[in-house]
């Protein structure tokens, strides 16, 4: 399994100038590749291959007066920029053919020197290395100081140099993890849990644990408004405008970093303590069109679930996603009776069948665990949701009712009866 490990870089003035030159050269080669492709398409000719572009835009271009400065940076950086353009076209065509998941992608766009994020990639051919003093030695840039927050578990296969909108520099290493070492780091567990994600509480677990929502964006909103107001009052293109832009970008970076750290700590804790985790397959793209869109984006559910996915795959855990239409807030977790939809302001409700008083989020987390097949019956077997054949004369035994959520409940009753 491949993972990325990112570390903060602290280059000096000479190294920052060399990085800026490398970013610019990679951008120029990328744009030249797009122009060559578009020119071939307009002329009705086949697209030039990667080898032809490399010979024309790098090897021959270095010998010209207009592009001689391409020789001042590592050739690996330029080759990787061509590969990025090739990958962008492949993803675009795959999206047109319907072979790529997600929405339709647009064609590759030209890069601008005013973009807020820049990156270049060094593969093993570039002969970069980590010195004995703990610095990152990059060709034609030098030995850059690195803030090592943790040790690398294996030898990296490549490193990507990134400059973000806040003017910070990062080194992102690609690591091939060792499954046996990962299994030793995370011993097995016999615990299972269901998670209900929300806004009042970021997550409510099936064991009753409630994790408050930090609301990083809401807490920093006053500061962000002030920095945005200062930025809007500066003349574009001036030095004061650039200073205000950096200040505003750093304020946003603090919010994003705090949210990411919270997601990492919580996801690692859940993976460490539980062998199997059940979670809802939420449609965040649809939820952000509703009224609480800002709070939903502030919570960052998609990134959190993505962290659970790759950490579960890395450490041999099971992550089960239940259907987004599963009525977890409508079903009584005690007797399994569907009690109907309820407005969001109702946080507690009593089951009309058995009289059990439920906390809305805790009950939903229990139902998530049951629907994911992680609950345990009286005879010790796990409950797996599925369709149960009904009697021919039974009222309401249509397919639509089974799809509405009666299947898991019937399965539970049948397994209990067999005990």
C-alpha positions as CSV (number, residue, x, y, z in Angstrom):
1,X,0.0,0.0,0.0
2,X,1.3,3.4,-1.0
3,X,1.1,6.4,1.4
4,X,2.3,9.9,1.5
5,X,4.3,11.4,4.4
6,X,4.6,15.2,4.4
7,X,7.1,17.3,6.2
8,X,7.7,21.0,6.5
9,X,10.7,22.5,4.7
10,X,12.6,25.6,5.7
11,X,14.7,26.7,2.6
12,X,17.0,29.7,2.7
13,X,16.7,32.6,0.3
14,X,19.0,31.0,-2.3
15,X,17.1,27.7,-2.2
16,X,13.7,29.5,-2.4
17,X,14.9,31.2,-5.6
18,X,16.0,27.9,-7.0
19,X,12.6,26.4,-6.1
20,X,10.8,29.3,-7.8
21,X,12.8,28.7,-10.9
22,X,12.0,25.0,-10.9
23,X,8.3,25.7,-10.4
24,X,8.4,28.2,-13.3
25,X,10.2,25.8,-15.7
26,X,7.8,22.9,-14.9
27,X,4.8,25.2,-15.5
28,X,6.2,26.4,-18.9
29,X,6.8,22.8,-20.1
30,X,3.3,21.8,-19.0
31,X,1.8,24.7,-20.9
32,X,3.9,24.0,-24.0
33,X,2.7,20.4,-23.9
34,X,-1.0,21.6,-23.8
35,X,-0.3,24.0,-26.7
36,X,1.2,21.2,-28.8
37,X,-1.7,18.9,-28.2
38,X,-4.3,21.6,-29.0
39,X,-2.4,22.6,-32.2
40,X,-2.4,18.9,-33.3
41,X,-6.2,18.6,-32.5
42,X,-7.0,21.9,-34.4
43,X,-5.0,20.6,-37.5
44,X,-6.7,17.2,-37.4
45,X,-3.5,15.4,-36.7
46,X,-2.9,12.6,-34.0
47,X,-1.7,13.7,-30.6
48,X,2.1,13.8,-30.3
49,X,3.5,11.0,-28.1
50,X,5.2,11.5,-24.8
51,X,8.6,10.8,-26.4
52,X,8.0,13.3,-29.2
53,X,7.0,16.0,-26.7
54,X,10.1,15.3,-24.6
55,X,12.4,15.6,-27.5
56,X,10.7,18.8,-28.9
57,X,9.9,20.7,-25.6
58,X,12.9,19.7,-23.5
59,X,15.9,18.4,-25.4
60,X,15.6,20.7,-28.4
61,X,14.1,23.6,-26.5
62,X,17.2,23.8,-24.3
63,X,19.3,24.6,-27.3
64,X,17.2,27.6,-28.3
65,X,17.5,31.1,-27.0
66,X,13.9,31.4,-25.9
67,X,14.1,28.2,-23.7
68,X,17.8,27.9,-22.8
69,X,17.0,28.5,-19.1
70,X,15.3,25.1,-18.9
71,X,18.8,23.6,-18.5
72,X,19.1,25.4,-15.1
73,X,16.8,23.0,-13.4
74,X,16.7,19.2,-13.1
75,X,15.6,17.4,-16.2
76,X,13.6,15.0,-14.1
77,X,11.3,17.8,-13.0
78,X,10.6,18.7,-16.6
79,X,9.9,15.0,-17.6
80,X,7.5,14.6,-14.7
81,X,5.7,17.8,-15.8
82,X,5.1,16.2,-19.2
83,X,3.8,13.0,-17.5
84,X,1.4,15.2,-15.5
85,X,0.0,16.6,-18.7
86,X,-0.3,13.1,-20.2
87,X,-2.2,11.9,-17.1
88,X,-4.5,14.9,-17.2
89,X,-5.5,14.1,-20.8
90,X,-6.0,10.4,-19.9
91,X,-8.3,11.3,-17.0
92,X,-10.2,13.7,-19.2
93,X,-10.8,11.1,-21.9
94,X,-11.7,8.4,-19.3
95,X,-14.2,10.8,-17.9
96,X,-15.8,11.3,-21.4
97,X,-16.0,7.6,-21.9
98,X,-17.6,7.1,-18.5
99,X,-14.7,5.0,-17.2
100,X,-13.9,7.4,-14.4
101,X,-15.9,7.7,-11.2
102,X,-17.4,11.0,-10.2
103,X,-18.7,13.9,-12.3
104,X,-17.5,14.8,-15.8
105,X,-14.1,16.4,-15.9
106,X,-13.1,19.3,-18.1
107,X,-10.0,19.3,-20.3
108,X,-6.5,20.2,-18.9
109,X,-6.1,24.0,-18.3
110,X,-3.0,26.2,-18.6
111,X,-1.2,26.9,-15.4
112,X,-0.5,30.4,-14.3
113,X,2.4,31.9,-12.4
114,X,-0.2,33.5,-10.1
115,X,-1.6,30.1,-9.0
116,X,-1.8,29.7,-5.2
117,X,-0.2,26.2,-5.2
118,X,2.9,25.0,-7.0
119,X,4.5,21.6,-7.1
120,X,7.3,19.6,-8.7
121,X,8.2,15.9,-8.4
122,X,11.6,14.2,-8.1
123,X,11.8,10.4,-8.8
124,X,14.7,8.1,-8.0
125,X,16.4,9.1,-11.3
126,X,17.0,12.6,-9.9
127,X,19.3,11.1,-7.3
128,X,17.9,13.1,-4.4
129,X,18.8,11.9,-1.0
130,X,18.5,12.5,2.8
131,X,21.9,13.6,4.2
132,X,23.3,12.4,7.5
133,X,22.5,15.7,9.0
134,X,18.8,15.1,8.3
135,X,18.5,17.5,5.3
136,X,16.8,16.9,2.0
137,X,19.4,17.1,-0.8
138,X,17.7,18.0,-4.1
139,X,19.5,18.4,-7.5
140,X,20.2,22.1,-8.4
141,X,18.5,23.3,-5.2
142,X,20.7,22.1,-2.4
143,X,20.4,20.6,1.0
144,X,17.1,21.9,2.5
145,X,16.3,21.9,6.2
146,X,13.5,19.5,7.1
147,X,11.3,19.5,10.2
148,X,11.0,15.7,10.8
149,X,7.9,15.1,12.9
150,X,8.3,11.3,12.6
151,X,10.6,8.8,11.0
152,X,10.0,7.3,7.6
153,X,9.0,3.6,7.8
154,X,10.7,2.7,4.5
155,X,12.8,4.1,1.7
156,X,10.7,6.6,-0.4
157,X,10.3,6.1,-4.1
158,X,9.7,9.7,-4.9
159,X,9.4,13.1,-3.3
160,X,7.1,16.0,-4.3
161,X,8.1,19.6,-3.5
162,X,5.0,21.7,-2.7
163,X,4.5,25.4,-2.1
164,X,1.0,26.1,-0.7
165,X,-1.0,29.3,-0.8
166,X,0.3,30.4,2.6
167,X,3.9,30.5,1.2
168,X,4.9,27.3,3.1
169,X,7.1,24.6,1.6
170,X,6.5,20.9,2.1
171,X,8.2,17.7,1.0
172,X,5.8,14.8,0.3
173,X,7.4,11.3,0.2
174,X,5.7,8.3,-1.4
175,X,6.2,5.2,0.8
176,X,5.4,1.6,0.2
177,X,4.2,0.2,3.6
178,X,5.0,-3.2,4.9
179,X,1.8,-5.2,5.8
180,X,3.6,-7.3,8.4
181,X,5.0,-4.2,10.2
182,X,1.6,-2.5,10.1
183,X,-0.1,-5.6,11.6
184,X,2.5,-5.6,14.4
185,X,1.9,-1.9,15.1
186,X,-1.9,-2.4,15.4
187,X,-2.8,-5.6,17.4
188,X,-6.1,-7.2,16.9
189,X,-9.2,-6.2,18.7
190,X,-12.6,-7.8,19.4
191,X,-14.6,-4.5,19.6
192,X,-17.0,-3.2,17.0
193,X,-18.6,0.2,16.7
194,X,-21.2,2.1,14.7
195,X,-20.7,5.8,14.0
196,X,-23.4,8.4,13.4
197,X,-21.9,11.6,12.0
198,X,-23.6,14.9,12.8
199,X,-23.3,18.6,13.4
200,X,-24.2,19.1,17.1
201,X,-21.7,16.3,17.9
202,X,-19.2,15.4,15.2
203,X,-19.7,11.7,15.9
204,X,-21.8,9.6,18.3
205,X,-20.7,6.0,18.8
206,X,-22.9,3.0,19.3
207,X,-21.5,2.6,22.9
208,X,-22.9,6.0,23.8
209,X,-19.7,8.1,23.4
210,X,-20.3,11.5,22.1
211,X,-17.5,13.5,20.4
212,X,-18.1,17.2,20.3
213,X,-17.7,19.1,17.0
214,X,-14.7,21.4,17.2
215,X,-16.2,23.8,14.6
216,X,-12.8,25.2,13.5
217,X,-14.2,27.4,10.8
218,X,-16.9,28.9,13.0
219,X,-14.5,29.7,15.8
220,X,-12.1,31.4,13.3
221,X,-14.8,33.2,11.3
222,X,-14.2,36.6,12.9
223,X,-10.5,36.5,12.2
224,X,-11.1,35.3,8.6
225,X,-13.6,38.1,8.0
226,X,-11.1,40.7,9.2
227,X,-8.2,39.4,7.1
228,X,-10.5,39.2,4.0
229,X,-11.7,42.8,4.6
230,X,-8.0,44.0,4.9
231,X,-7.2,42.1,1.6
232,X,-10.1,43.7,-0.3
233,X,-8.9,47.2,0.6
234,X,-5.5,46.7,-0.9
235,X,-4.7,47.5,-4.5
236,X,-4.2,44.5,-6.6
237,X,-0.6,43.9,-7.7
238,X,0.9,46.0,-4.9
239,X,3.2,44.6,-2.2
240,X,0.7,45.4,0.5
241,X,-1.9,43.3,-1.4
242,X,0.6,40.3,-1.4
243,X,1.2,40.7,2.3
244,X,-2.5,40.8,3.0
245,X,-3.1,37.8,0.8
246,X,-0.4,35.8,2.6
247,X,-2.0,36.7,6.0
248,X,-5.4,35.7,4.8
249,X,-4.1,32.4,3.4
250,X,-2.2,31.6,6.6
251,X,-5.4,32.1,8.6
252,X,-7.2,29.6,6.4
253,X,-4.3,27.2,6.6
254,X,-4.5,27.2,10.4
255,X,-8.1,26.2,10.2
256,X,-7.4,23.4,7.7
257,X,-4.4,22.1,9.6
258,X,-6.4,22.0,12.9
259,X,-9.3,20.1,11.2
260,X,-6.9,17.6,9.6
261,X,-5.2,17.0,12.9
262,X,-8.5,16.3,14.6
263,X,-9.6,13.9,11.9
264,X,-6.3,12.0,12.0
265,X,-6.3,11.6,15.8
266,X,-9.9,10.5,15.9
267,X,-9.7,8.1,13.0
268,X,-6.5,6.5,14.4
269,X,-8.1,6.1,17.8
270,X,-11.2,4.4,16.3
271,X,-9.1,2.1,14.1
272,X,-6.9,1.1,17.1
273,X,-9.8,0.3,19.4
274,X,-12.1,-1.5,17.0
275,X,-11.8,-4.4,14.7
276,X,-14.8,-3.4,12.6
277,X,-16.5,0.0,12.1
278,X,-19.9,0.8,10.5
279,X,-20.5,4.2,9.0
280,X,-23.1,5.8,6.8
281,X,-22.4,6.4,3.1
282,X,-23.3,10.1,3.2
283,X,-23.8,12.3,0.0
284,X,-21.9,15.4,1.0
285,X,-22.3,17.0,-2.4
286,X,-26.1,16.9,-2.0
287,X,-26.0,18.0,1.6
288,X,-24.0,21.1,0.9
289,X,-26.9,22.4,-1.2
290,X,-29.0,22.6,2.0
291,X,-29.2,25.4,4.6
292,X,-26.4,24.1,7.0
293,X,-23.9,23.9,4.1
294,X,-21.2,25.9,5.9
295,X,-21.4,23.7,9.0
296,X,-21.3,20.5,6.9
297,X,-18.2,21.6,5.1
298,X,-16.6,22.7,8.4
299,X,-17.1,19.2,9.8
300,X,-15.3,17.5,6.9
301,X,-17.1,14.2,6.9
302,X,-15.8,13.0,3.5
303,X,-12.1,13.4,4.5
304,X,-12.8,11.7,7.9
305,X,-14.4,8.7,6.2
306,X,-11.6,8.6,3.7
307,X,-9.1,8.4,6.5
308,X,-11.0,5.6,8.1
309,X,-11.0,3.7,4.7
310,X,-7.3,3.8,4.1
311,X,-6.3,3.2,7.7
312,X,-8.7,0.2,7.9
313,X,-7.1,-1.2,4.7
314,X,-3.6,-0.6,6.1
315,X,-4.1,-2.2,9.5
316,X,-6.4,-5.1,8.5
317,X,-9.6,-3.6,10.0
318,X,-13.1,-3.8,8.5
319,X,-15.0,-0.7,7.4
320,X,-18.6,-1.3,6.4
321,X,-20.6,1.5,4.7
322,X,-24.3,1.2,4.9
323,X,-26.7,2.6,2.4
324,X,-27.4,6.3,2.7
325,X,-31.2,5.6,2.6
326,X,-31.1,3.3,5.6
327,X,-33.7,4.8,8.1
328,X,-31.3,4.8,11.0
329,X,-33.1,7.7,12.7
330,X,-36.6,6.1,12.2
331,X,-36.1,2.6,13.6
332,X,-36.1,1.7,17.2
333,X,-32.9,0.0,18.1
334,X,-34.6,-2.0,20.9
335,X,-37.5,-3.7,19.1
336,X,-36.8,-2.9,15.4
337,X,-40.1,-1.1,14.7
338,X,-39.9,1.7,12.2
339,X,-41.5,4.7,13.9
340,X,-41.4,7.2,11.0
341,X,-39.4,10.3,10.1
342,X,-38.8,13.0,12.7
343,X,-37.9,16.7,12.4
344,X,-34.3,17.6,13.2
345,X,-35.2,19.6,16.4
346,X,-36.4,16.3,18.1
347,X,-33.3,15.0,19.8
348,X,-35.1,12.4,22.0
349,X,-38.2,10.2,21.2
350,X,-40.1,7.3,22.7
351,X,-40.9,4.2,20.7
352,X,-44.6,3.8,20.2
353,X,-44.3,0.0,20.3
354,X,-42.0,-0.8,23.2
355,X,-41.9,2.6,25.0
356,X,-38.1,2.8,25.0
357,X,-36.8,6.4,25.2
358,X,-34.0,7.0,22.7
359,X,-31.4,9.6,22.2
360,X,-31.7,10.4,18.4
361,X,-28.0,10.2,17.6
362,X,-27.2,7.3,19.9
363,X,-30.1,5.3,18.5
364,X,-28.9,6.0,14.9
365,X,-25.4,4.8,15.8
366,X,-26.8,1.5,17.1
367,X,-28.8,1.1,13.9
368,X,-25.7,1.8,11.8
369,X,-23.9,-0.9,13.7
370,X,-26.8,-3.4,13.2
371,X,-27.2,-2.5,9.5
372,X,-23.5,-3.0,9.0
373,X,-23.8,-6.5,10.4
374,X,-21.6,-5.8,13.4
375,X,-24.3,-6.3,16.1
376,X,-24.3,-9.6,18.1
377,X,-27.3,-11.7,18.6
378,X,-28.3,-13.7,21.7
379,X,-26.5,-16.8,20.2
380,X,-23.3,-14.9,19.5
381,X,-23.6,-14.7,15.8
382,X,-23.2,-11.4,13.9
383,X,-26.3,-9.8,12.4
384,X,-26.0,-9.4,8.6
385,X,-28.6,-7.3,6.8
386,X,-30.3,-9.1,4.0
387,X,-33.7,-9.9,2.3
388,X,-35.8,-12.4,4.2
389,X,-38.4,-14.5,2.3
390,X,-41.9,-13.6,3.6
391,X,-45.0,-15.7,3.5
392,X,-47.0,-15.5,0.3
393,X,-50.1,-14.2,2.1
394,X,-48.2,-11.7,4.3
395,X,-49.4,-8.1,4.0
396,X,-46.9,-5.6,2.6
397,X,-44.3,-8.1,1.5
398,X,-43.4,-6.2,-1.6
399,X,-39.9,-5.5,-2.8
400,X,-40.3,-1.8,-2.0
401,X,-41.0,-2.5,1.6
402,X,-37.9,-4.8,1.9
403,X,-35.8,-2.0,0.5
404,X,-37.2,0.4,3.0
405,X,-35.4,-1.2,5.8
406,X,-37.5,-4.2,7.0
407,X,-35.0,-6.7,5.8
408,X,-32.4,-6.3,8.6
409,X,-35.1,-6.3,11.3
410,X,-36.7,-9.5,10.0
411,X,-33.2,-11.1,9.8
412,X,-32.6,-10.3,13.4
413,X,-35.9,-11.8,14.6
414,X,-35.2,-15.0,12.7
415,X,-31.8,-15.5,14.1
416,X,-33.1,-14.9,17.6
417,X,-35.8,-17.5,17.1
418,X,-33.3,-20.1,15.9
419,X,-31.4,-19.7,19.2
